[in-house]
Amino acid sequence: MTTMRHGAQAPARWQLFACGLALLASCLLAASAGAFVSNLPPLFSATLTLDPDAKLPAPTSFSYRGIHTTVMPGVETPLRTRLEARVPAELGDVLTFYRSELGKLGWQERPEGAETAADHVQLAFASPLGPAALELARKDGGTAIHLVQKNADAAARANVLPEPGRAKLVFSNISGTDAVLTIDARTVTRAAGTHAVSLDLAPGKYSYELRVPERSATTKTLTVAAGDAWEVTVGRDGEAWPPLQLY
């Protein structure tokens, strides 16, 4: 055994042996630490906090958020409220947040139309006000949120509530001349200044045409689902507006 004193030199073979031991120990330590770290479970879950000021449930943390409502003259309560948001969180965490918060509000998850995948979720709900739907999708490293709640009582007071299993289309003409709508083998004319008219439709995809004097006909496509109410309008200048979902 060799005893080393301050300032003494260890034999070359012992120096090499000691360096080898040190190198081996450091490699084993690095390998052990790497294996340990890579298998560590998350120390903290991505908890999302409810924003108490949002009109529909939404996390306080977001990169974008907007609320859109659809109203009808004479009916103060929105027929339809839509939340669009993007949050910097994993889809699974956002889904857990919404199932918890919507459940607290009495929303009941419905089995019809449910889709659950790693990068996309679509769920239907029965809310205290009416039908509702939640759609989540992975986007730009976060999760995009599309949440819609319908108000059946408001739609009934506005006379746009569809019959069960059917859809409703409202045709409005606010121009200064006649306007003609052709859809589903039906032709409807609305004179200037007259009230809107509604049509019942089966769920499906429809091509429709709007015509006003001295303008080229406008042809568009509209897809309606059971329980939806849509509006097509001819504006004041005779231009066909894009379809608007009312309910």
N, C-alpha and C positions, 0 to 999 in steps of 0.2 A: 504494500500500500504506500503510496507516495503522499507525503504531507506537503502542502503548498503554503508558503509564508508570503507576506506582503513583499512584492518586488521580485519574488522567485519565478522562474520559468518552468512550466510543466514540460515533460518530455513530449516530443512531437507526436508520438503515437497516442499519448493520452489526450493531447489537444484534438487530434482527429477523431478519437473515440467519443470525446465529450461533445464535439460539434455534431457528430452523427446522431447521438442520443437527443440533442436539442432539436435537430431538424426533424427527427422522427416524431418527437413529442409534439412539435408545432403542427406537423401534418395531421397527426391523429386528432389533436384538439380542433383544428380547422374542419376536418371531416365530421367530427362529432357535432360541432356547433352548427355546421351547415345542415346536417341531417335533422338536428333538433329544431332549428328555425323553420325549415321547410314543412315540418309536420305540425307546427303550432296551430291550435285552433284560434279563431279571432278572439281577441281579448274583449272587444266591445262590439255590440251589434249596431247596425245603422238605424237608430231610433228616429222616427220622423215625428215632428210635433205638429199638432193641429193648429191652424190659424183661426182664431175665434171670429175674425172679421170677414172671412170669406163667405160668399153667398151659398156656395156649395163646399162640402168638406175638401180642404186642400192643405198640404204641408206648408209650414212657414218658410222653408228653404226652397227656392225655385230660381231658375234662370229665365223663365218666361211664364206669364200667367195672364189670362184674359177671361172675362165673363161676358156671355152674350145672352140676351133675352129676346123673346118674341112676344109682342103685345098686339092687341086688336083694339080699335076705337071703342070706347065705352066699357072696356074691361081692364081695370087697373092691374090686376094680378097677371104676371107673365104666363102665357100658355106653355112656354118651353124655356128652360134655362140650361145653358151649356157652359161647362168649364173646359178651357183648353190650357194646358200647362206643361212645362218641362222641368223636371227636378233632377238634381245630381245624385241619384240613388239607384240601387239595383232594382230591377223589376220585381223580384220576389219581396223585397222590403216594402215597396210601394203597394203591392197587392195585399200584404199583411196589414198595412196601415188602413187601407180602404175597407177591407173586410171587418176590421175592428170598429172603425168610426161609423161606417154605414149601418152596422148592426146596432150601434148605440142609438141611432136615429129611427130604428124600426124598419129599415130596409130589409126585405127578405130576398135572398138570392134564389133565382129561378133556374131550372135546369135547361130550358129551351135555348138553343143557340149558343150555349157555353163552349168556349174554346180556350184551352190552356196549353201554352207551349213555352219554351225557354225564352223566346224573344217576343211573344205576343200573347195577350190575354183579352178575352171578350166575355163579359158576363151580363146577364139580364137580371133586373131586380123589380120587385113590387114595392114601391115606396108609399108612404101615407098619402101623398098627393096624386100618384098615378104611376104609370110605367117609367122605368129608368134603365140606364145602361152604362156600363163602364168598359172602356177600352184602354189597354196599356200596351206600349210598344217600346222596344229598345231603340234609342236614337241618340247619336252624337255623344256616346259615353254615358248617357243618362236614361231617363224613362219619360216618354211622352204620355200625357194623360188626356183622355177625352171622356168627360162625364156629363151625362144628360139626364135631366129629370123633367117629366111632363106633368102638367096640372090638369087632370080630367075635368074638374069642376069649372075651371076657367074656360076650357075648350067647349064645354057644353053651353056656357053662357054666351060664348061667341058664335055658337051654332056651327062649329067646325069639328065636333067630336065624331069620328067615324063609327059606323056600325061594327059590331064584333066581326073580326076576320076580314074587314074591308078597309079601304083607304078612301080619303076624300080629297078632291081637287077644287079649289076656289078660283074662279075666273073673275078678275077685276079689270075694269076699263076706266081709267081716269083721263083719257084723252078727250079732245073736242070733237071726235068723230066716231063712227061705228067701228067696232072691232069684232073679228070672227075667230073663234077657236075651233079647230078640228082635232079630235082625239078619240081613239077607240071607236072608230066608225061613226062618231057623232059630231055634229056641227052646231055650235052655239054662237048666237050673235048677241052682243051687248051694245046697245045704243049709248051715245055719249050721255053722261050724267045719271045713268041708271045704277042700281045697286049690284053688288057682286052676286054671282050665282055659283052654286056648288054642284059637283058631280060625284057620284059614288063610283069607285073603281075597284076591280079585283087587284090583289098584289101582283106586281109584274113590272116589266119595262115597256114604256110607251114612247112612240114618236108622235109629236104633236106639232101643229102649224098655227101660227098667229098671222092674221092679215088685217091691214088697215088700208083705206084708200090712198092711192098715190105713193105707196111704199112697197118694196119687195117683200114677199112673204118670208117669215122667219120660221125655220124648222129647228126644233131641239128635241132632245131625248130626256125622259124623266123616268126614274126607277122609284116605285113606291112599295112600301112594305105594309103589312096589315097593322092597323092602328096609327098610320101616319096621316097627317093632313098637310097639303102643300098649296101654295098659291102661285098662279101665273098672272102677271099684270102687264097691261099695255099702259105705258107712262104718258105723261101730259103731251109730250112731243110725238107720240105715236110709236115710240120705240118699245120693243118687247124687253121687259126686264128679265133677269135670270130667275129661275124658280126659287121660291123661298119656302123652307119648311116651317110651317106654323106650329105643328104639334107632332 
